[in-house]
Amino acid sequence: MTFSVKTLMLAAGVAATALLPGVASAEGEKYVLVSHAPDSDSWWNTIKNGIALAGEQVGVEVEYRNPPTGDIADMARIIEQAAASQPDGIITTLADFDVLKGPITAATDQGIDVIIMNTGTAEQAREVGALMYVGQPEYEAGVAAGQRAKDDGVTKFLCVNHAIQQPTVGERCRGFADGLGIDLGDAMMDSGTDPAEIKNKVLAYLSANPDTDGILTLGPVSADPTIAALQENGMAGEIYFGTFDLGTEIVKGIKDGTIQWGIDQQPFLQAYLPVVILANWDRYGVLPGNNINSGPGFVTADGLEKVEEFAGEYR
């Protein structure tokens, strides 16, 4: 059984209304969300807004924690610290299974309810003892994107990966290649996160591989400098360009034709739904029977009105 996003939004809205302070008494629950994102990654503002709104509506205390530089070892320590504070639940990404499985499993062994969100897989969530996974199945999203690009005539692509240290993010590139029906080969670039370096690497790759007719980026960190690169070499609007996630520059790129589509994994839901689910689980012992796919959804120039209105806030 697969939940539709529309159904989930309706259910979450009803659940949150039922738990509003004054309607159903708050029990003083506290939930901590731990992400792998560095402070510099503004994409996570939507996550922060999602958990804050859910906490307000449900009547629970929520806290967002992250490693300032994005260091995964630092994130592992933050999870350990969060567990030591004995919250009612931990919501966390699983950016590196090998590094994070220990502290997450230790938390669930202590009896702390955990929901994995955004990064990781449903199988990994089950292995660490989490209640469920809320997020986008990355490989499947990549396949859907590759099939779309294949239908649009793409035959050779560059995947600009700014998070090479996170294996599940790389699944987007692998899925894209499989959706196209070609080998990934050396098409996945380890771009790093420095904007100037990303731009220069993209320019160099396109110069050395002039038969490249498609580009896939994996979020604003890699998309924004790639947009700048294409503007510099005159290929903006000429080469097929799709990206994961949304952001201010990505939305502008979709609107002006530089980018054909952005894949929205709906990060707001990834933060909002776990709070509602945990509160209902703690108070009434009810839990959805399977994991929740928050994406993928393709955003094109035809569907930008709501995205532009809430970009960087709820979209």
DOMAR-230657 format. One record per residue (C-alpha): residue number from 1; residue in three letters; x, y, z. Coordinates in pm, whole numbers, plus 32768, in hexadecimal, padded with zeros to 4 digits. Layout:
BEGIN
+-----+------+------+------+------+
|  nr | rest |    u |    v |    w |
+-----+------+------+------+------+
| NUM |  ALA |    X |    Y |    Z |
...
+-----+------+------+------+------+
//
This chain:
BEGIN
+-----+------+------+------+------+
|  nr | rest |    u |    v |    w |
+-----+------+------+------+------+
|   1 |  MET | 8000 | 8000 | 8000 |
|   2 |  THR | 8084 | 8159 | 7FA9 |
|   3 |  PHE | 8007 | 829A | 8048 |
|   4 |  SER | 7FCD | 83C0 | 7F5C |
|   5 |  VAL | 805F | 850B | 7FCD |
|   6 |  LYS | 7F05 | 85A9 | 7FBD |
|   7 |  THR | 7E79 | 849C | 80A2 |
|   8 |  LEU | 7F9D | 84C4 | 818F |
|   9 |  MET | 7F72 | 863D | 819F |
|  10 |  LEU | 7E01 | 8616 | 81EE |
|  11 |  ALA | 7E45 | 850F | 82F7 |
|  12 |  ALA | 7F5C | 85DB | 8392 |
|  13 |  GLY | 7E84 | 8711 | 8397 |
|  14 |  VAL | 7D6B | 8658 | 8446 |
|  15 |  ALA | 7E5E | 85BA | 853C |
|  16 |  ALA | 7F04 | 8705 | 8588 |
|  17 |  THR | 7DB5 | 87B0 | 85BD |
|  18 |  ALA | 7D4F | 869C | 86AB |
|  19 |  LEU | 7E8C | 86D5 | 8773 |
|  20 |  LEU | 7E7D | 8850 | 8786 |
|  21 |  PRO | 7EBC | 88D7 | 88E5 |
|  22 |  GLY | 7D6B | 8912 | 8989 |
|  23 |  VAL | 7CC6 | 880B | 88AE |
|  24 |  ALA | 7D8F | 86E2 | 892C |
|  25 |  SER | 7E77 | 8720 | 8A4F |
|  26 |  ALA | 7FE9 | 8724 | 89FF |
|  27 |  GLU | 80B0 | 8624 | 8ABF |
|  28 |  GLY | 81F7 | 86E3 | 8ABE |
|  29 |  GLU | 829C | 8607 | 89B6 |
|  30 |  LYS | 83E9 | 8671 | 8927 |
|  31 |  TYR | 846E | 860D | 87D2 |
|  32 |  VAL | 85C9 | 8659 | 8747 |
|  33 |  LEU | 8612 | 8666 | 85D2 |
|  34 |  VAL | 877F | 862A | 8577 |
|  35 |  SER | 87EF | 8670 | 8412 |
|  36 |  HIS | 893A | 8648 | 835F |
|  37 |  ALA | 8920 | 87A0 | 82BD |
|  38 |  PRO | 8A28 | 88AD | 82F5 |
|  39 |  ASP | 89B6 | 8A04 | 8367 |
|  40 |  SER | 8A01 | 8A8B | 820A |
|  41 |  ASP | 88F8 | 89B4 | 815C |
|  42 |  SER | 87C0 | 8A8F | 814B |
|  43 |  TRP | 86F1 | 8974 | 80B2 |
|  44 |  TRP | 86BC | 88F7 | 8216 |
|  45 |  ASN | 85FB | 8A2F | 8279 |
|  46 |  THR | 84C2 | 897E | 81FF |
|  47 |  ILE | 8511 | 8859 | 82E7 |
|  48 |  LYS | 8535 | 894B | 840A |
|  49 |  ASN | 83E9 | 89EF | 83B5 |
|  50 |  GLY | 8340 | 889C | 8398 |
|  51 |  ILE | 83A9 | 8822 | 84EF |
|  52 |  ALA | 835C | 8973 | 8591 |
|  53 |  LEU | 81FD | 8983 | 8501 |
|  54 |  ALA | 81B4 | 881A | 8560 |
|  55 |  GLY | 822D | 8857 | 86C4 |
|  56 |  GLU | 814E | 8988 | 86E1 |
|  57 |  GLN | 801B | 88DC | 8654 |
|  58 |  VAL | 8046 | 8796 | 8714 |
|  59 |  GLY | 80AD | 8839 | 885A |
|  60 |  VAL | 8204 | 879A | 888C |
|  61 |  GLU | 8364 | 881B | 88BD |
|  62 |  VAL | 8441 | 87F5 | 878B |
|  63 |  GLU | 85B3 | 8837 | 8755 |
|  64 |  TYR | 8689 | 883C | 861B |
|  65 |  ARG | 87F7 | 87D8 | 8635 |
|  66 |  ASN | 8906 | 87AF | 852C |
|  67 |  PRO | 8A80 | 87A6 | 8503 |
|  68 |  PRO | 8AE3 | 890B | 84A0 |
|  69 |  THR | 8BD5 | 8896 | 8392 |
|  70 |  GLY | 8B11 | 8762 | 8328 |
|  71 |  ASP | 8C0E | 8674 | 83C6 |
|  72 |  ILE | 8B6A | 851D | 83EA |
|  73 |  ALA | 8C40 | 84B8 | 8514 |
|  74 |  ASP | 8BC9 | 85F6 | 85BF |
|  75 |  MET | 8A64 | 8596 | 8566 |
|  76 |  ALA | 8A95 | 8443 | 860C |
|  77 |  ARG | 8AFB | 84F4 | 874D |
|  78 |  ILE | 89CA | 85D6 | 8736 |
|  79 |  ILE | 88E6 | 84A5 | 871E |
|  80 |  GLU | 8991 | 8412 | 8852 |
|  81 |  GLN | 8960 | 855A | 890C |
|  82 |  ALA | 87F5 | 856D | 88A0 |
|  83 |  ALA | 87B7 | 840A | 891C |
|  84 |  ALA | 8860 | 8459 | 8A67 |
|  85 |  SER | 8765 | 8572 | 8A9E |
|  86 |  GLN | 8650 | 846A | 8A96 |
|  87 |  PRO | 855C | 850A | 89A0 |
|  88 |  ASP | 8418 | 845A | 894B |
|  89 |  GLY | 848E | 8430 | 87E6 |
|  90 |  ILE | 85AB | 8475 | 86F5 |
|  91 |  ILE | 8576 | 84CA | 8586 |
|  92 |  THR | 86BB | 84A6 | 84C6 |
|  93 |  THR | 8754 | 8487 | 8372 |
|  94 |  LEU | 882A | 8355 | 8326 |
|  95 |  ALA | 892E | 83FA | 824B |
|  96 |  ASP | 8A3C | 82F4 | 8287 |
|  97 |  PHE | 89BD | 81A3 | 82FA |
|  98 |  ASP | 8B0E | 811F | 836E |
|  99 |  VAL | 8B54 | 824E | 844A |
| 100 |  LEU | 89F5 | 828E | 84CF |
| 101 |  LYS | 8964 | 8134 | 8500 |
| 102 |  GLY | 8A15 | 810E | 8652 |
| 103 |  PRO | 898C | 8244 | 8702 |
| 104 |  ILE | 8831 | 821B | 8667 |
| 105 |  THR | 881B | 80AE | 86CD |
| 106 |  ALA | 8892 | 810B | 882A |
| 107 |  ALA | 8775 | 8208 | 883E |
| 108 |  THR | 866C | 810D | 87D4 |
| 109 |  ASP | 8700 | 800B | 88C5 |
| 110 |  GLN | 86C5 | 810A | 89DB |
| 111 |  GLY | 8556 | 810F | 897D |
| 112 |  ILE | 855E | 825C | 88C6 |
| 113 |  ASP | 8476 | 8263 | 879A |
| 114 |  VAL | 8530 | 82BE | 865B |
| 115 |  ILE | 84B4 | 831F | 8502 |
| 116 |  ILE | 85AD | 8334 | 83E4 |
| 117 |  MET | 8569 | 844F | 82F2 |
| 118 |  ASN | 85F7 | 84E2 | 81B1 |
| 119 |  THR | 8733 | 8412 | 818E |
| 120 |  GLY | 875B | 829A | 81A9 |
| 121 |  THR | 8670 | 8185 | 813F |
| 122 |  ALA | 8545 | 80CD | 81CC |
| 123 |  GLU | 861B | 7F95 | 81EE |
| 124 |  GLN | 8727 | 804F | 82B1 |
| 125 |  ALA | 861E | 80EC | 8391 |
| 126 |  ARG | 859F | 7F92 | 83E8 |
| 127 |  GLU | 8701 | 7F16 | 842C |
| 128 |  VAL | 8745 | 8023 | 8531 |
| 129 |  GLY | 85F8 | 7FE6 | 85DD |
| 130 |  ALA | 8546 | 8122 | 8567 |
| 131 |  LEU | 83CC | 8132 | 855A |
| 132 |  MET | 83C9 | 8191 | 83EB |
| 133 |  TYR | 8466 | 825A | 82D2 |
| 134 |  VAL | 83D5 | 839F | 8249 |
| 135 |  GLY | 847D | 841D | 810E |
| 136 |  GLN | 84C2 | 83ED | 7FA0 |
| 137 |  PRO | 853F | 829D | 7F1C |
| 138 |  GLU | 8673 | 8326 | 7E70 |
| 139 |  TYR | 86C0 | 8217 | 7D71 |
| 140 |  GLU | 8555 | 8205 | 7CFF |
| 141 |  ALA | 8549 | 8380 | 7CE2 |
| 142 |  GLY | 8682 | 8376 | 7C0D |
| 143 |  VAL | 85EA | 826D | 7B2A |
| 144 |  ALA | 84B1 | 8340 | 7AFB |
| 145 |  ALA | 8589 | 846C | 7AA3 |
| 146 |  GLY | 865B | 839E | 79B1 |
| 147 |  GLN | 8528 | 8314 | 7901 |
| 148 |  ARG | 84A3 | 8474 | 78D9 |
| 149 |  ALA | 85F1 | 84EC | 784B |
| 150 |  LYS | 8600 | 83BF | 7760 |
| 151 |  ASP | 84A8 | 8417 | 76D8 |
| 152 |  ASP | 852E | 8577 | 769D |
| 153 |  GLY | 8657 | 84F5 | 75D4 |
| 154 |  VAL | 877A | 84F9 | 76CA |
| 155 |  THR | 888C | 83FE | 7674 |
| 156 |  LYS | 89BF | 846B | 773E |
| 157 |  PHE | 89BA | 8526 | 7886 |
| 158 |  LEU | 8A84 | 85BD | 79A0 |
| 159 |  CYS | 8A10 | 8589 | 7B07 |
| 160 |  VAL | 8A9A | 8696 | 7BEE |
| 161 |  ASN | 8AAE | 85F6 | 7D48 |
| 162 |  HIS | 8AFF | 86E7 | 7E62 |
| 163 |  ALA | 8AC9 | 85DE | 7F72 |
| 164 |  ILE | 8BA5 | 84C0 | 7EFD |
| 165 |  GLN | 8BDB | 8456 | 8066 |
| 166 |  GLN | 8A69 | 83FC | 8085 |
| 167 |  PRO | 8A32 | 82B7 | 7FC3 |
| 168 |  THR | 88B8 | 82D7 | 7FB3 |
| 169 |  VAL | 88D4 | 8428 | 7F01 |
| 170 |  GLY | 89AB | 8384 | 7DF7 |
| 171 |  GLU | 888B | 8293 | 7DB9 |
| 172 |  ARG | 87E1 | 83B4 | 7D06 |
| 173 |  CYS | 88F4 | 83B0 | 7BFF |
| 174 |  ARG | 88F1 | 8235 | 7BE0 |
| 175 |  GLY | 8778 | 822F | 7BBC |
| 176 |  PHE | 8788 | 8343 | 7AB7 |
| 177 |  ALA | 887D | 8278 | 79E6 |
| 178 |  ASP | 87A5 | 8141 | 7A05 |
| 179 |  GLY | 8670 | 8209 | 79A3 |
| 180 |  LEU | 872A | 827E | 786D |
| 181 |  GLY | 8798 | 8119 | 782A |
| 182 |  ILE | 890D | 816C | 7826 |
| 183 |  ASP | 8A38 | 8124 | 7906 |
| 184 |  LEU | 8A88 | 8226 | 7A10 |
| 185 |  GLY | 8BF9 | 8203 | 79C8 |
| 186 |  ASP | 8CB4 | 8344 | 7A1A |
| 187 |  ALA | 8B81 | 8420 | 79F1 |
| 188 |  MET | 8B67 | 8460 | 7B69 |
| 189 |  MET | 8C47 | 8580 | 7BD1 |
| 190 |  ASP | 8CC5 | 85B3 | 7D34 |
| 191 |  SER | 8C90 | 8729 | 7D2A |
| 192 |  GLY | 8CCD | 878A | 7E94 |
| 193 |  THR | 8BFF | 88A1 | 7F2D |
| 194 |  ASP | 8CC4 | 89DC | 7ED6 |
| 195 |  PRO | 8BF6 | 8A9F | 7DD6 |
| 196 |  ALA | 8D21 | 8B1F | 7D11 |
| 197 |  GLU | 8DBB | 89C4 | 7D02 |
| 198 |  ILE | 8C73 | 8928 | 7C91 |
| 199 |  LYS | 8C4A | 8A27 | 7B7B |
| 200 |  ASN | 8DAC | 89F1 | 7AFE |
| 201 |  LYS | 8D8B | 8876 | 7B08 |
| 202 |  VAL | 8C47 | 8882 | 7A41 |
| 203 |  LEU | 8CE1 | 896B | 7940 |
| 204 |  ALA | 8E12 | 888A | 791D |
| 205 |  TYR | 8D40 | 874D | 78F9 |
| 206 |  LEU | 8C5E | 87E1 | 77EE |
| 207 |  SER | 8D8B | 8864 | 7731 |
| 208 |  ALA | 8E31 | 870D | 7739 |
| 209 |  ASN | 8CEC | 8653 | 76E9 |
| 210 |  PRO | 8C38 | 8723 | 75E0 |
| 211 |  ASP | 8B45 | 8607 | 7591 |
| 212 |  THR | 8AA5 | 8626 | 76EA |
| 213 |  ASP | 8938 | 867E | 76B1 |
| 214 |  GLY | 88AC | 866B | 7812 |
| 215 |  ILE | 8903 | 86DF | 7971 |
| 216 |  LEU | 887A | 8665 | 7ABE |
| 217 |  THR | 88C4 | 8720 | 7C00 |
| 218 |  LEU | 8867 | 86A3 | 7D5A |
| 219 |  GLY | 87F5 | 87DF | 7E09 |
| 220 |  PRO | 882F | 8956 | 7E20 |
| 221 |  VAL | 8998 | 8927 | 7E95 |
| 222 |  SER | 89F3 | 8893 | 7D42 |
| 223 |  ALA | 88DC | 8929 | 7C70 |
| 224 |  ASP | 8923 | 8A99 | 7CB4 |
| 225 |  PRO | 8A92 | 8A91 | 7C42 |
| 226 |  THR | 8A2F | 89B8 | 7B18 |
| 227 |  ILE | 8936 | 8AC2 | 7AAE |
| 228 |  ALA | 8A52 | 8BC1 | 7AC2 |
| 229 |  ALA | 8B33 | 8ADE | 79F3 |
| 230 |  LEU | 8A30 | 8ABA | 78E0 |
| 231 |  GLN | 89F5 | 8C30 | 78DB |
| 232 |  GLU | 8B6C | 8C63 | 78B4 |
| 233 |  ASN | 8BA0 | 8B6B | 7795 |
| 234 |  GLY | 8A5D | 8BC5 | 76E0 |
| 235 |  MET | 89B4 | 8A73 | 7713 |
| 236 |  ALA | 889D | 8AF0 | 77F8 |
| 237 |  GLY | 8755 | 8A88 | 775B |
| 238 |  GLU | 880F | 89BF | 7652 |
| 239 |  ILE | 886F | 8888 | 7719 |
| 240 |  TYR | 8770 | 87AA | 77C8 |
| 241 |  PHE | 8780 | 87F2 | 793D |
| 242 |  GLY | 86C1 | 8748 | 7A57 |
| 243 |  THR | 86FD | 875F | 7BCA |
| 244 |  PHE | 8697 | 86CB | 7D13 |
| 245 |  ASP | 85FD | 87B2 | 7E15 |
| 246 |  LEU | 858F | 891A | 7DFC |
| 247 |  GLY | 8622 | 8A69 | 7E5B |
| 248 |  THR | 8611 | 8BD6 | 7DF6 |
| 249 |  GLU | 8707 | 8BBC | 7CD3 |
| 250 |  ILE | 8676 | 8A6E | 7C64 |
| 251 |  VAL | 851A | 8B04 | 7C55 |
| 252 |  LYS | 85A1 | 8C27 | 7B89 |
| 253 |  GLY | 8650 | 8B2F | 7AA4 |
| 254 |  ILE | 8511 | 8A69 | 7A6C |
| 255 |  LYS | 8453 | 8BAA | 7A25 |
| 256 |  ASP | 854E | 8C2E | 7924 |
| 257 |  GLY | 8581 | 8ADE | 7876 |
| 258 |  THR | 86E1 | 8A92 | 78F1 |
| 259 |  ILE | 865E | 8968 | 79B9 |
| 260 |  GLN | 8556 | 887B | 792E |
| 261 |  TRP | 84DD | 87F9 | 7A7F |
| 262 |  GLY | 852D | 87E3 | 7BEF |
| 263 |  ILE | 84D7 | 86B3 | 7CC2 |
| 264 |  ASP | 8421 | 8718 | 7DFE |
| 265 |  GLN | 844E | 861D | 7F18 |
| 266 |  GLN | 8374 | 86FD | 7FF4 |
| 267 |  PRO | 8460 | 8733 | 811A |
| 268 |  PHE | 834F | 87E1 | 81DC |
| 269 |  LEU | 8297 | 8696 | 81F5 |
| 270 |  GLN | 83D6 | 85E1 | 825A |
| 271 |  ALA | 83EA | 86B5 | 8396 |
| 272 |  TYR | 827A | 86F9 | 83D6 |
| 273 |  LEU | 81EE | 8599 | 83B9 |
| 274 |  PRO | 82E0 | 84ED | 84AC |
| 275 |  VAL | 827F | 85DE | 85C4 |
| 276 |  VAL | 810D | 8599 | 858E |
| 277 |  ILE | 814B | 8422 | 8572 |
| 278 |  LEU | 821E | 8414 | 86B0 |
| 279 |  ALA | 8120 | 84DD | 8776 |
| 280 |  ASN | 8004 | 83F8 | 870E |
| 281 |  TRP | 80DC | 82C7 | 875A |
| 282 |  ASP | 813A | 8346 | 88B4 |
| 283 |  ARG | 7FD9 | 83B0 | 8910 |
| 284 |  TYR | 7EFA | 82AF | 886B |
| 285 |  GLY | 7FD8 | 8193 | 87F2 |
| 286 |  VAL | 7F7A | 81C2 | 8683 |
| 287 |  LEU | 807B | 81AE | 856D |
| 288 |  PRO | 806B | 81A4 | 83EF |
| 289 |  GLY | 809D | 8042 | 8375 |
| 290 |  ASN | 81B5 | 808A | 8280 |
| 291 |  ASN | 82BB | 8187 | 8219 |
| 292 |  ILE | 8259 | 82D1 | 8176 |
| 293 |  ASN | 82E0 | 8349 | 8028 |
| 294 |  SER | 82E6 | 84C5 | 8025 |
| 295 |  GLY | 835E | 84D3 | 7EBA |
| 296 |  PRO | 83B7 | 84E1 | 7DA2 |
| 297 |  GLY | 82E0 | 85EB | 7D04 |
| 298 |  PHE | 834D | 86A2 | 7BC9 |
| 299 |  VAL | 832D | 881C | 7BCB |
| 300 |  THR | 832C | 88C1 | 7A74 |
| 301 |  ALA | 82E9 | 8A1F | 79F7 |
| 302 |  ASP | 8177 | 89CC | 79EA |
| 303 |  GLY | 815E | 8990 | 7B62 |
| 304 |  LEU | 822A | 8AA4 | 7C01 |
| 305 |  GLU | 811F | 8B7F | 7CA1 |
| 306 |  LYS | 8113 | 8AD6 | 7DF7 |
| 307 |  VAL | 8286 | 8A88 | 7DED |
| 308 |  GLU | 82E0 | 8BF5 | 7DB3 |
| 309 |  GLU | 81F1 | 8C64 | 7EC5 |
| 310 |  PHE | 8287 | 8B7E | 7FCB |
| 311 |  ALA | 83E9 | 8B40 | 7F48 |
| 312 |  GLY | 84E5 | 8B22 | 8060 |
| 313 |  GLU | 83D1 | 8B1F | 8164 |
| 314 |  TYR | 82F1 | 89F1 | 8129 |
| 315 |  ARG | 8365 | 8981 | 7FCD |
+-----+------+------+------+------+
//
